[in-house]
Amino acid sequence: MTTILRALGRATNELVVSSDTPRLDAELLMAEALHIDRDKLILSPPQRDAPDRFFEMVERRKLGEPVAYITGRRAFWNIELHVGPGVLIPRPDSEVLIASALEHFEGTEGPKRILDLGTGPGHCCWLRSTSGRQPRVWASTRPGRRCPTLRPMPGGSISNRG
């Protein structure tokens, strides 16, 4: 068996070829395999062997599968999104878009309506929940397809008009 710290080092070396962020990827996968937060992994790593699940996850990452698909989630703004194959993973520029919109509307009542074209996982729709404002949101994705991770806000609804 391999200790957690040794397994992280080995995984980092193996992921150099397939990832721009090999250490981060290894830490996120190990935290997921241990069912703990990455902070806890870094600040107080458990004194035990690395779980077999971790090595399976590293193999998937070496083949190019995104960490978010392997773990099934991705942090975005101040929420955690559930993602998987068929759902676009939010990119950092999406966070910039939301920050810019919030800055633009600072000191005002904000927008009354938001239209999110090409919704993907629906993360831009979450502007409504992160901003403290309650605009009406329309989200659109490909005809005949409803995003499996998009859920209505409290008091809201999702209709499948296509």
C-alpha positions, 0 to 999 in steps of 0.5 A: 500500500502507498501512503497518501503523501507518497501517492500524491507525489506519484500522481503529480509526476504521472499527471505532468504529461496530461495536465497543466495543473498536476498537483492540483488535480492530484489533490482534488482527486485524493480529497474526493477519494477520501471524502474530505475537503482539499483544505483538510487534505493539505492542512491535516492529511489523514495518516492512512494508505491512499484508497484504491479509488484514487489510483483509478481516478488518476488513470482516468485523468491521465487519459484526459478526462476532466477532473470535474467529470471524475468527481462529478462537481465543480466549484463555481463562484460561491456554489458547487455545481454538479457536472458530468459528461454532456454538461459543459464545465464552467470556465473561469471567464464565466466567473469574470462575466458574472463579476462584471455584470454585478459590478455594472449593476452595483448601486442599482436595482439590477436587471429585471430580466436575464437571458442566458443563451446556451445555458449549459449547466445553468451556472450563469442563471445562478447570478440570481442567487449569488447577487441577492437580486431576484430578476426573472431568468430565461435560460435556453439550451439546444432544442429538445434537450433539457440540461440535467443539472439545471434546477429551478430556483425557489419559487421558480420553474423550468419549462421545456418549450422546444 
